[in-house]
Amino acid sequence: MHVAPDTIVDGRYRVLKRLGAGGMAEVWCAQDEVLGRRVALKLLGSRFAEDPEFQERFRREAQAAASLTHPNIVGIFDRSEWDGTPYIAMELVDGQTLKEVVQQRGPLPPHIAVGLTEQLLRALGYAHRRGIVHRDVKPQNVILDPEGQAKVADFGIARAGNSEMTQTGSIVGTVQYLSPEQANGMPVDRRSDLYSTGIVLYELLTGRVPFDGEAPVSVALKHVNELPVPPGQLRPGIPPALEAVVMRALEKDPNRRFQSAEEFVAALEQARRAPTRQVVVDHVPPAPVEEELERSRGWLWALGALVLIAALAVGAYLLLAGNRVTVPNLVGRDAEEVADILQRRGLEPDFEDVVDDDVPRNEVISQNPEAGDEVREGTVVEVRVSAGPGTTAVPDVAGQSQADAQQTLRDAGFKTKVEREYSDGVAEGDVISTSPPAGRQATKGRTITLTVSRGQQLVIVPGVVGNTAEGANTVLQGVGLGTDVEERESSEPPGTVLEQNPAANENVPPGTTVTLVVAKERPQIPDVTTGNPTIEEATQTLEDAGYRVKTTERPGDPTLVGRVIGQSPEAGTRRSTGGTVTIAIVPDPNAAPTATPTP
């Protein structure tokens, strides 16, 4: 398989440029010729594409990943196969990866690092609740869009259900972010993703990964055997509570880590509010009672009876109503505080994101059990959280009038603002383009910028009358106008511009042709007297030269009757064609006089 710019994949996607490559796949920017939008096209590497079992797993797991619809997950539009190579068409996110951000800016402030990590965890929690484990969480797979929203990519090769993508003797994933169980080639679950997320947070806070080395094997062994340097030692100022969260996320034993993304988020929120402090309670041993018991054996039996009665009472209470808590009211609260609220009550949250046009994003819509219900500690509370109005593709409104385009976008759930620019190809008042472009997935309620045509940018025609034809042509071409030259006989110097059309200072479209009337030298009147030609011969010569002829009689040598003996203007005089030349001939004395017409 060979992919190059302008390759048409599957008869639909025109490859534009390569965005990157990993161990399993190449990613290209491509134009969806059917829907007219740009996508990120991921093509499975040829080494894996030749393995039928791997192809089947790729297709099955891509299908599972395509079911994930979340604001913090890169959307998957299409999956298919081209020339035996499976591919996925995904949302194209224009932005930097977290890896690029850290490489350019260095360590991030704790509150920014925590905010980005929480977005990553919300995406993972959504996927985990649907049985999808990412297995390759790393900052290279988290992209920040222009609005600062984190989007997790590469769910197309995640583990769905019980499928496994690990090849015998090899590890899938980037070694600096592998969990110890992945490094050992053992089965993984969502806690492995949380370990990798802990490494991402570590890197955001310190600017480096906790384990690195020249050989991948040595790095993998460090994940299994070595403890990370606490981030506060690398970057003083990291709150102790936040450091404790990072170190718990990086526990070697999955059972000692956070057990869910929601638990991880709750710990981050608690660390955000206050440093983690350990409260040590000194247990004071009870005062000895032997002396008193020796004094009275009867009191011993009484005390035993009382203890027994108290134990029975406590046991009955615990049996009937012990370890029960009241479910708090979560509706209307921000989802980020809900996990902390429930866990302080000894309850476990189970979040479900629901698209809702009316409830603000991250606000709780409903809960089960209801507020006020009495439940046992450890009960899972289902919490439906608004994902906001959801996302939808930006409609293609290019070529529509401004009013129609704004209505179309409002109907799709967007706000609009208008910018204007000149266009040679789009009529004034019609839409040139949108930002984000047509086909791009955008959150409903977002403002879409319409670029509306001002029409062609007109050119002011410069005045060139009196200039030479060459000079006028240079001036007009300099402002984007063409020229067409016509000549006219004139007493002005040859080549002088006499007239122009359009006239000076008129506004015309670029490329308009300006007609120039340029002076042409007048011709000389030919000689029709030398040799005394006949009147017919002289008339023919003058008419061929472009002049009209008028005759007059003048007495002369009788032998030259009917011959030309003079002309006016004289031969050689410059006169515009079309003018009249008078020739004088000798009359015939014997000819009858011409009758004078009566009035």
N, C-alpha and C positions, 0 to 999 in steps of 0.2 A: 504494500500500500504506500503510495506517495501522495502527499498533500502539499499543495503550493498555492500561493495567492491566485484567485480567480477559479480555483477548482470548484465545481458544483457537486456538493455532497448530497446523494440521494435525490437528485433532481430538484432540490429545494433550497439548500443553503449554499450561498456563494462565499467561499472563504476569502477573507480580507487580509488578516495579518495574524501572526502567531503571538499568543499572549504568554505562553509558558509551557513547561513540560515537567512531569514528575516521574516517579518510578513506574507508574502504571499507564499513564495517559498523557496525551498532548491536548492543550486547550488553545482554540483558535477563536478569534473574533470573526463572525460570519453574518451575512445579510440574509434574513429569511425572505426569499423572493415571493412567498405566498402572502404573508401578513405584512410585509414591508417594514420589518423591525430588525434591529441588530440583536444577536444572541451570542452567548459563549458556547462554543461547540467543543465538547470533550470526546475525543476519539480514543478508544482503548488501544494500548500499545500493541505492536505486532506480535511481540513474544507471548502476550497473554491472549491475543485474539486468535492464535492458532490452537489454543486449548479449548475443545468443545465444552468441557465441564466448566471451565472458568467463564466462557461466554454465557452459558446458561445461568450461572450464579450472578454474573454482572447484570443480565437482563432482569432476573427476578428481583434483585436487590435495588436496581434502578427503579423498578416499578414501585417497590415499597417506598423509596425515597421520594418519588413523585407525589406521593400522597401527603407529604408534609407541606402544610401551608401556614407559614408563621412569619411575622415581620422581621425576625432575626435570622431567617434561613433563606438562602438563595433559592429562588423558585426554579423548578424543573418544568419545562414546557413540553418536551417531546423526547421520546426514546425510540430507537429503531436500529437497523443494521444497514451498512453500506459496504458493498463488495466484501462481505464476510466480516466486517469490522463493526462491533457494536458502538453506538455513539449516544450521547445525551445532549440535548439542546437546553441550555439553562439561561436564566436571567443574567444579563450582562450588567454587572455593577461597576460603575465608573468611580474608582477610588483607590486608596492605598490599603495594603494589608497591614495588620498589626506589626508584622515583622519589619516592614518598611518604615513604619512610624517609629519603632524603637531604634532602628538603625540610624535614622535621621535625627531624632530628637533626644535619644538616650532615655534614661529612666523617666517614668511619668509620675506626676504627683499622685499620692495614694488615692485621693478621692476620684481622680480620673481613671486610674487603673482598676479600682473597685467597680466603678460604673460600667466600664467596658466588659469586665469579667462577668458582671451580673447579666448583661445582655447575652453573652455567650452561654451562660448557664440557663437562661430562660429558653434559649433555642434547644439546648441539650435536654432539658427537662421535658419539653414538648415532645421531642423525638423519643426519649426513653419511655414515656407513658404510652407510646404507640409501638413499643418493641424494637425500636431502631437504636443501635449502638454505633456511634460514629467510628471509633477505633483509630482515627488519625487526627485528633485534635491538636492543633498547633497554630501559632500566630499567622503562618503563611496561608491558612485556610479561613481566616477571619478578615473580611474586607469592610472598611469604613466607607460608607457612601458620602456624598458631599454634605449631607445633613448631619453627619456624625453618628449615623445608625450602623451598628455592627451587624454584619450578615455572615453566617457560617456557610461555607461551601464544602463540597466533596462528600455530601451524603450519598452520592451515586455509587460509592464503593463501600458503604457502611455495611454492618452486619444487620440483617433483617431476620427476626425470629431466630431459628436455630441454624441458619446457614453460616458457613465459615468461608472466609476468603484467604486464609493463611495457607501458603504452600508448605509442603514438607521441607524442613531444613531452612526455611527463610522466614523473615519477619516482614509483615506489612505495616508500614508506618515509618515516621522519621524518628531515628533512634534517640535523639535528645529529649523526645517527649513521650517515650514509651513507658507504660506502667511496668512494674516488676513482673507481673504475671505475663504480660506480652513478651518481655525479654526472655522469660523462661519457656515461651511457646505454649503456655497454658491457656485454657479458655478464658474469655474476658466477658465482662458485663458492664453495666453503666458506671460502676465504680472506677473502672479503668479510664473512662472518659473524664471522670472527676479528678483523677490523679494527673492526667495530662493538662486539665484546666488549671490545676494548682501550679504546674510548671509554667504555663502561660502567665499566670498572675505573678509568679516569682520573677519572670523575665521583665514584665511590665514595670515592676517595682525597682528592680536592680539593674536592668539593662543587660543581663546575662542569664544563661540557663544554669541550673544547679549542678548538672553533670555534663561534662564535655571531654573530648579527647580526640586523638588522631584516628584511632580505629573504632569502627562501630561496635565491635565486640567488647572493647574496653569500656565504652560508654554504657552498654547494656549491663555489664557486670557491676558498674557503679550503681545503677538503678536498683540492682538486687541486693548489694552488700553494703553500700556506703550511705551515711546520713548526710543530708544537704547542710551546707553552712546556713545558719539562720539569716534571713534577708536583712535583718537589722544590723548585722555585723558588716555587711557589704555597703549598706546605705543607712547611716544613722538618721534617725528621725521617723522611721517607720513605726507606727504605733504598736506597742506590744500585743494588743489584742488582735491586730491584723496579722502580725507575725505568727501568732498562735494558730490563726485560721489557715495560713499557708502551710505551716508545718503539719497540721492535722491532715490536710489534703494530700500531703506527700508521705503519709504513712506507708510502710512496705506491705503491711497486712491490710487487705481490703476491708476487713471487718472493723478496723480502727479508723478508717477514713469516714468522711461524710457518706451516708448511704443513699442520698438522693441529691439532685441538683437543687431542689427546694430547700433542703437542709443546709446546703452550702450557701445559698443566697441569704437565708436567715442568719447564719453565722456572720456573714459579711455585713449585713445590716446592723447586727448587734455590735460588731467591731467598729462600724462607722460612727455609732453614737457615743461609745465610751471605750477606753482601753480595757482589755481583759485583765481582771485581777482575781487572784486565787484567795479565797477566804479560808483560813485555817482555823478550825474550831478545836480547841483543846478539850478533850474529854476528861472530866474530873471523876476519878473513881469514887464510888459510893462509900460513905463512911462505914466502917466495920460495925456489924451488928451482933458479933459473937457474944460480946459481954452482956448485951441486953437479953439475947436468947438464953444465955446461961442462967440469967436471973429468973427467967420465967419461960418454962417449956410450953406453958399454955398459950402464951402470946405467939409462939412459933406456929402452933396449929391454927391459931386464928389468922395469922398473916397468910399462911398457905391457903386457907379457905378463901380469903379475900382475893388473893392472886388468881386462884382458879376461877372464881366468879368473874373477875375482870377479864381474864383471858377468854372465857366463854362468851362474855358480852361482846368483846372486840371481834372474836371470830364470827359471831352471828352478824355483827354489823358489816364486817367485810364481806361475808357471804351474801348478805341481802343487798347491801348498798355501798360497800367499800370500793375505793378506787374509782368512784364515779365523779364526773365533772360536768359542769354546765357548758354547753356549746355557746361561745360568744357570738354576737351579731357581727357578721363580716360584710354584709351587703353595703355597698357604697364606699368601702375602704379601699385604699391603694393596695394592690397585690403584693408590693414589696414588703409591707408590714404584716401581712396576714400570716405568713409562715411563722414569724416570730411570736405573734399572738397565740397561735394554736399550740406551738411547741412549749410555750410557758404553761399552758393548761395540760400538757401531756398528750396532745392530739397530733395526728399526722395529716398534713395537707396533701391533697391530690388535685392539682390545678388542671383545668381544661380551658383553653383559649377559644373564645367564641366571637365571631365577627358580629359587631353590633353598631348600627348607624347612630344610635341615640346615646349610648352610655360611653363616657370618655374612656380612652384607652387605659388599660391596667386597673380599672375600677371593677370591683367584684359585683357581678350581676345577681348571682344566687348562690345558695349553699345547701348541702344535704349531709348530715341532719340540719334541721332548722335551728335558728337562734333560740336558746332557752331549753332545748332538749337535754335530758340527762343521759349521758353515755359513759361507758367505761374509758379509763385512760388507755391511750394507744389506738383509739378508734380513728379510722381514716375519714376525714371530712372532705367531701367533694366540693371544690370551689370553682365555679364558672366565672372566668375573668374575661372582660371585654378586650378583644384585640383591636378595638377601634373599628372604624368603618371598613377595614380590609383594604386590599389592593385590587386594582384593575388596570387593564392596559389603557394607555393614553390614546384616545381616538385619533384617527388620521383626519385632520380638518384642513390640510393644505389645499389651497385653491378655493375654499369656501369664503363667503363674505364674512367680515368681522362679526356681525350680529349672529349669523347662523353658526359660526364656529363657537362663539361664546355660549350659545344655547346648547349645542352638542356637548360641550365640556361640562356645563352645569348639570345636564341630564345624567352624565356619567359620574357625578359626585365631586367634581373639581371646582375650585375657584379659578379666576382668570385675572391676568393683568396684560396690558398691551404695550408693546414696543414697536416702533415704526422704523423702516429703512427703505431706501430706494431699491427698485428692482427693474431690470430690463425685461424679465420674462413673466412677471405676475402683475395683473392689472391693479390699479390703485384701489385700496380698500379691501383687497382679498388677502388671505393668510398665506404667508411664505412658508412658515415652519412653526413648530412648538418646542418648548424646552420644559421638561424632558421630551425627547422625540416621540413621535407616534409609535405605538407598539410597546413602549417601555412600561413595565409594571410600576405603578405609583400608588401611594396611599391616598385613599379617598379623603377629600377635604384639602389636599395639597393645592397650592397655587401653581397653575400652569401658565407659563409666559407665552403669549401669542406674538409672533413677529408679523406685522401687517405691512403690506406694500404701500409706499408713498407714490408708486408709479415710477416711470423713468425719471431720472435726474436730468432736467433740461439744461441745455447749454446756451449761454448768451452769445449771439453771433457778433464777432468783432467787425468794426468798420474797416474795409480795405480799399475803398474807392480812392484813386490817386496813387495807390501803391503799384509796384510792378507785378506782373502776373506771377512771377517766381516768388516774390516776397509775400504776396497774398496767399499763395498756396501753403507756404511754410506756416504762416500765422493760423490759418484755418485748420490745418492738420494738427497743430499743437493743441487745439482745444477739442479734438475728436470729430471734426467735420470734414467732409469730402469736398472736392471742387470739380466743376465742369466749365470749360472755357469756350466762349464764343467770341469771334472777332468782328469788329466793325471798323470800317474806314473812318478815319478821324484825322483832324489836324493836330491832335495831341501826339506826343512821342509814341512810336510803336511800342506795344507791350504794356501801356498804361491802362489800369483798370478804370473803365468809364462808369460801370454800373455793377451792382450785386443784387442777388435775389436768393434767399431772404435778405431784407435790409438789415443794417446795423442795429444792434440792441434787441433784436427779436429773440424770444425763447423757443428753442427747437430741440427735438430729441437728439441724443448723441448719434453720430453717423450720418446726419442729414447732409445732403449735397447742396452746396452753395454755387449758383451759376454766376460766373464772372464774364462780363462783357469787356473785352480788351481791345485797345486801339490798334488799328491796322493802317499802314501807310497808304495814302491815296495813289492810284496809278497815274501815269503820264498819258496825255492825249496824243494819239498817233498823228503822224504827218500825212495829210491827204491833199497837199497842194503840189508837192514836187512831182513833176512829170505830167501835171494837169490831167489827172484821171477823170474818167466820166463820172457823172453824178451817181450812177449805179455802183461803180467801183468804190467811190469814196464813202457812200452810205453803208455799203457792206462792211468796209474796214472799221468804221466807227461803231456800228452796231455790234460787230464781233468783239470790240473792246468794251462793250457794256454801256455805250452812250446812245442817247436819242439824237436824231439828226433833224435840223431845220435848214431849209435852203433860202437863199436870197439871190437876186440878180444884180449884176454889176457890169456896166459897159466895159468891153475889152476887145482884144484882138479878134476880128471876125473869124479868123481861122480856128479859134478855140471855142466856137459856139457849142454849148452843152458841156463844156469842160470846167473843172474846178480851178478857180484862179485865186481863192483865198479861204481862210477858216478863222473862226473865233470861238473860244480862246485859241491862241497859237499852239502849234505843235510843241510838245514837251511840257506844257503846263500841267500841274497836278490838279486833278478834278475828280471828285467822287463819281463812281460809276452811277449811271442813272441820270446824270446831268445831261444838258443839251449842248451840242456843238453846232454852230451855224456855219454852213459852207456857202461860198459865193460862186456863182456860175455866170458865164457870158450868155446873154439871151440871144435868141434868133430874131434878127430884125425883121424877117419876113413873116414871122408867126403872127397870127391874128391876135389882137389884144384880148386879154381875158375879160369876159363880161363881168361887170360889177353887179352883184345881186342887189335887187331893190329891197327896200325895207318891207 
